[in-house]
Amino acid sequence: MLKNNLKITHFALLMSALNFLFFYFPFYSFVFNHVDYKSFNGVILVISLVILTLVLNAFVFYLIFFLSCFVGKILLIITFIINAVAVYFVNTYSVIIDESMIGNVFNTNYEESSSFFSIKLILYIVFLGIIPSIYIYKVKIINVTLKQFLITTSLTLLFILTLVFANASNWLWIDKNSKTLGGLAMPWSYSVNMSLFYIHKFKKNEKEILLPNATIKDNQKSVVVLVIGESARSENFSLYGYKKNTNPLLSKVPNLFHFNATSCATYTTAGVKGILEHTQTDDLYEILPNYLYRNNVEVVWRTSNWGEPPVHIKKYQNRAALMPNCKGADCNYDEILLTGLKEQILASTKNKILIILHTSTSHGPTYSKKYPPQFETFKPVCNSVELGKCSQTELINAYDNTIVYTDYILSQVIEDLKELKEYKSTMIFVSDHGESLGEKNLYMHGMPLSIAPKEQYEIPFIVWVSDGSKQLKPNKTLTQGNVFHSVLNFLNIESPIYDEKMNIFK
């Protein structure tokens, strides 16, 4: 039985032990999978890491509670509840809580976050978060004198330093895997990376860096429809050789080309930024829609998604703005982005038009809810948010149906553009990143790019051009960075930052 009265030292050790037992299984699973734990050096490393995590966490808890038991209890209760949620996602979807994953969390809207709800998540919160929190709230903590505090902290620091230097031979391994280890250590994975996320976000968004002015070179009516896909991986497109016919419509379209491509990131925020910027950089330069809008191009952004860089244009239309003009059950899906699209293009008073459609079609975990019932081509499908509970066949069937629906949406865009006889037109489809569907026990996306599997960064890059408009260069492999310069070329816009090598058109 747990005592109701505890000295602060014993309490800190107990909380550290509970934190270790409840939340460090993913951390040590990674360690055991990447260390030769049967060797002497491996045994020393594992034992040292166990002692270090227990002592370091206890040391931090000890410091906080010595300063204020009241504040310490509030922080520890919040920590256990957030830990429970975090370790649920780590265990269920094999994610790593690094800085990019924190970005995913803060760019998730209510609709997406609610799709992750499950009984299993509630059980994690109750048993690993709420029940320990009740004890934390009720326990009476007996503090120590300042002298005892100074002696304890000094000896603990000395012990930690000794242990660290005793493992000097393992520093290289720890440094090599520091990002993953840091993303699995609770609560430091999200607390440290949350701080880093906001520091970097503040630096990036201090001011958008304007690009040099551009010049429209002719009056030829031209329109580009850039479709930004969500979580679409090229591996599941039959255009790329997939054995199941997921592209029944696009495979029959003339003047359609597809290229092998890679994304610059494995999460939406960075992936969309990579598609829209003129060069890959950590700085926030003026993105394509803002740049063209400022230089007198008609720009329309339609979105059913989120995680976009700041868009500074007049015609930014989300699902709520498009819904009043949309009729039928299909308005609940990404077809809403096509509502009155052709009419909007024809109503423009400008000759150069860029339309961006930011879809959400293949975003998990609820793939089976991302397409209308008539597009459920492959059965049976996975209907659970806990993807590991579904068979591989059910999971892939549900995902493949989202690709069939994407195929339909893209074919509809092309049909609309074909009717615009006065315009030279092109449709460019490129995904923000790929998706894991249980390969190597990984699900969805967001792994650090340096260790991400190919399923999370090999993406489709599909281009259609109208008759008599443009021909394409014989490229084999493209990146998201080709989009910016190719759009400028198609619209015949001259700019000092234009890079011909990154343009896909002849």
N, C-alpha and C positions, 0 to 999 in steps of 0.2 A: 504493500500500500504506500502511496505517496504521502509524505508528511505535509501538514498544513503550515508548519513553521520551519523555515529553512534559512541557514546562514547564506549570505549572498554568494560565497564561494561555491557552496554545494548546489545552490540554485542555478548558477551559471553553468556548472558542469552538467547538471541534469538536463537543462534546456539544450545544451550543445549535443548531448547524447541523443535526446529525442529528435532534434534536427537531423542528426546523422542517420538515425534509424529510419526516419520517415522519408527523407528527401535526398539521400545520397546514393541510392541504388543506381540511377543512370550514370552518375559520376564514376563509380567504381566498376560498373559494367564496361565502360569505355577503357578504364585503366587495365582491367584484366584481359580485354581483347587486344590491347596494343603493347603489353609488356610480357616478357618471358618470366612469368611469376614462379617458374620452377627453378630458375637460376638464383644464385646467391644474391646478385645485384638486384634482381627483380623482387625478391622477397624483402630486401632492405627498403627498396623504393615504396612498395605497397604499404609496409608497416609504418614507414615514415610519413606517408601521405595520410594514413588513418590518424596517427597521433597528431599530425600538424593540423588537420581539419578540426579535430575535436578541441585541441588547445586554442587555436586561433578564434574559433567561434565562441568558445567559453570566455576567452579574454575580452572580446568585443562586448559580449553580453555583460560581463563583470564591470567594464568601464561605464557602460550606459546606466546600469542599475545603481552603481555607486553615486553617480551624479544626480539621478532622480528615479526612484522606484516607480513613481506614477507615470512618468514619460516612458520609462523602460517597459512597463506593462503594456501601454498602448502600442508602442512600436513592435513589441514581440507578438502581440495578438495579430496585428496587421501582417507581420512577417509570416506567421504560420498559415494564415488564410491565403495569402498570395503564393506562398510556397506550394500549398496544396493544389492551387489552380495551375501553377507553372509546371509542377512535376506531372500533373495529369496530361498536359499537352506534350511534355517530353516523352512520357511513356506511351501515349496513344498515337502520336504522329511522328515520333523520333525527331523532333525539332531541337535546335540548340538556341538558348536564349541569349543571343549575341546582340550587337547594336542594330544590325539589320532587322532582326526579329522584333526588337522593340519598336522600330519604325513601322513594321507591319501592324503591330498591335495598335499604335496610335493612329494609323490610317485606316483602321477597320471601323465601318459604320455599324449601326444597330442591326440592320438586316443580315449582314454577314456574321456578326458575332453571335446572333441568336441561333444561327444554323449549327453552331457547335454544341448547343445544349444537349445534355444527356443525363440519364440517371447515374451513370458512372461518375460524371463530373460532380454531381451533388454528393455522392458517397465520399469522394475524395475530400471535398470541402468540409463535410460533417466530421468524418473520422480523423482526418489529418489536420484540420484547421480549427473547427469550432470546439470539439471536445477538449483538445489541449488548451485552447484559449480560456475555457471555463476554469480549468485548474490554475492557469496563470493569473486570472483575475482574482481568484479566491485566496491564493497562497499568501501568507505573511512572510516578508523577507526581512531577515535580521542583518542590518548593515554592520560594517566594521569601522574601526577608527582610521584616521588618515595615515597613521604610522603603519598599521597592518596593510592598508591599501597600497602604500608605496613599496613595502617589502614584497608583497605578492606580485605586483605588476613588474617590478625589477627582476625578480627571479623568473617570472614567466617569459619576459622578453629575452633574457639570457638563455633560457632553455630553447626558445624558438630559433634564435640566431645559431645556437650550437647545432641544432637539428638541421637547419638549412645548409650550413657549411659542411656538415658531415655527409650531405648528399651532393656535394660539388660535382661528382661524376655524372649525376643525373640531371644537372641543370639544362643541358642541351636538349634532352628528351622533353623536359617540362616546357622549355621555351618553344620548341617545335609544336607542341600540342596545347599551348597556353590558351589559344582562342576557344578551343573545344572544352577544355577543362574549366575555363572561366565561365563558359556558357551553360555548364551543368552544375556548378557549385551554388547551392542555395544558402542565403538569399542574395549572394554577391553577383550572380549572373544578371539579374534584372536591375538591382540597385545601382551597380557600377555602370552597366551599359545604358541605363536610363539617363544617368548624368552625362555620359559621353554623347548620347544621341542629342540631348538638348544643347550641349556645348557646341557640337558640330553644326546643328541646325541654326543656332544663333549666328555662327560665323558665316554660314552659307547664305543666309537670308538677310544679312545686314542691308544689302542693296543689290537688286538685279543689275548685272553688268550689261549695258546696252551694246549691241553689235553695230558696226558701221552701216550707214544708210545704204539701201539697195535701190536699183533702178529697174523699172519694168521696160523691157526692150521692144515690145510690139503690142498691137491691139487684137491679136488673135484670141478668140474666145477659148479659154482652156480651163479645165477643172480637174483637180486631183481629189480623190476620195481616199484618205488614209484610214484604214481600219486597224485599230490597235487591239489585238487579241489578248485574252486573259488566260494564262496557264495552258496555252496550246503548245503541245510538243509535236515536232515534225514526225516522230516515230509512228504516230497513230493516224497519219494522213495517207490515204491510198495513193495520192499523187507522189508520195515519197517511197512507194513500194510496199506499204502495209498490206497484208494479205486480205483484210476485211475491207469491203468497199465503203469507205467512209466519205468519199468524194464523188458520189454518183452524178452530180450536176456539173461541178467544175471540170471533171475529167472530159466533158463533152464540149467545153467552151473554147472556140478558136482564140488565137492571140493571147493565150494564158501561159505564163512561165512560172516555174518554181525553182528556188535556189536553196541550197544548204546554207544555213545561217546559225549564228550563235548570239546569245544575249550577253549584255555586259554585266548582268546581275541576275539573281534568282528571286527577286521580290519586286512587287509592282512599282513602288515609288522610284527606285533606281532604274528599273527597266523602262518605264515610260519616259523618264528624264533622258535616258540613253537614246531613245528613239527620236526625241525632239531636239536634242542639242547638236550644235555644229561640230563639236569635238568632245571626246570623253574627258571629263574633268570633274573635280570635286567642287569647283566654283559654280555659282548659279548665274550662268550667262542667259541672255534673252533666248527663250526657246522659240521654235519654229512658228507656232501660231501667233505669238506676241510680235515676233519680228515682221512677219508678213502683214499682219493687221496694221502695224505702225507704218508700213511702206505701201499702203493703199491697196492691199489685196483683200477681197471679201473672204472672211474666215468664219466658219461655223464649227462649233464644238458641241457634239451631242454625246452624252455619257449615261451609262447605267452602272458606272463603276466609281472608283475613288482612288486616292493615292496619287493624284496628279500634281505636277509642279504648279506654281501660281500661273493661272491663265488670265491674261488681261485683254479680253476682247469683248465686243458688244453682244455677240450672239452665242452665249454659253447656255446650253439647254440640257438640263438634267432630266431624269425620268418624270419628276413632278411637273416640269414645264411642258413636256411633250404629251403627257397623259390627256389633257382636255381635248386634243385633236385626234386622239387615237380611239378606235372602236374595236371591240371584240376581245376574246379571251387571250389572244396572242399579244396584247398590250402588256401582259404581265411578264413577258420575256423580252429578249433583246431585239425582236422585230419592231419594238416601239421606236428604235433609233431610225427606222426607215420611213416613219410617218411623214408624209408630205415632203420627202427629201427632194424629189425631182422638181416639185413646184417651187420649193425654196430656192433651188439653183436658178430656175427660169425667171424668178422674180428679182434676181440680183441686177443691179444697175452697173456692175463692174464686169470687166472681161476676164479677170483672173480670180479664180475661186479655189479655196482650200476647204474641204470638209473633213473633219476628224470625227470618227465614230469610235468611242472607247467602250468596248463591250465587256461583259463579265461572264460569257457563256460557259467557260470550262473551269470556273473557280470551284474548288471543293470546300467542305467535304460532301456537300449535298448535290452531287453531279446530276442525280436523277430529277432534281427540281429545276434544272437550268434550261429545259427544253419542253415544248408542248407535247402532249401525249402521242400525237401522230408521228413524232420523230423517235419514238422508242423502237428503233429498228432491231437492236440486239437485246436479247433476253436470255436469262433473268438478269435483273439489275440490283445493285446495292442501294438500299434505302436508309442505311444506318450512318450516323455521323461518326461512329467508331469504326473506321475503315478496316481495322485489323480483324473485326468480327465477320466481315464479308469474305467470300471466296474470291480468289484472284479473278476468276471468270466474271463474277457479278460486278466487281469493281471496274474492271476494264470495259465491260459492256456499257455500264452507265456513262463512263468517260467517253467511250467511242460515240455514243449517241449525241453528246455535246459537239463532237466534231462533225457529225452528220448535219446537225442544226447550223453550225458555223458555215458549212458548205452551202446550205440553203440561203443563209443571209448574204453571203458574198455573191452568190449567183443572182440574187435579187438586186443587189447594188449594181452589178454589171448590166442587168436588163434595163434598169433605170437610165444608166449612162448611155446605153445604145440608142435610146430614144432622143437623146440630146444631139440632134444631127448638126447643129451649128457649132458644137464644141469639140475640140480635141480633148479626149478624156483618158484618164487612167485610174485604176484602183490598185492600191498597194496594201497588202495585208501582212502585218508582222506582229508576232506575239511579244508580250513584255518579258516572258520567261517560260520555261517548261514546267513539268510536273512529274513527281514520283508517284507511282501507283503500286507500291509494295515491294519494288525491287530493292534488295538488300535491307528489307524491313523498313524502308523509308516511305513517307507519305507526303503528298502535297509539295511544298517548295519552301525556300527561305534558308537553305543550307549556305554557309559561306562559300563563295564561288571557288575558292582555292581547294576545297574538299568536296564540292558538290558533284553528284553523279551526272553523267551526260544528259539524262532524262530531264534535268532541271535547267539546262541551258541550250540544248539543241532545239531550235525553233523553226517554224515555217516562215518563209519569205516568198509571198505569192504576188505576182504582178500581172494585171491585164491592161492592154492598151487598145484604144479604138482604132478602127481602120484608118490608115493614112496619117496617123499622128506621129508615133515614135517607134524606132526599133531599139532593141536592147543589146548591150554589149554581151559577149560570150563569157559572162562571169560564171564561176562554179560555186564559189563560197562568198557569202556576204555577212555583214554584221548590221546591228541596228544603226550604226553610224552612217550607213549609206543613205538613209532616208532623207535627212535634211538637204543634202546636196542634190539628190535626185529630184526632189520636189522643186527646188530652185531651177534646175535645168528644164524640167517639163513645162513650167510656167514662163520660161524664158526671162528669168530675173537675174540681173547682173549684181554681183556683190563682191567686195574685197575679200570676204571670208569663204567664198565658193571654192571648193576643191574638186577639180575635174576627176581626179583619181577615185573619188568616193561617189561619183555619179554613175548610175547603172544604165543610163540611156546613151545611145549613139548621138 
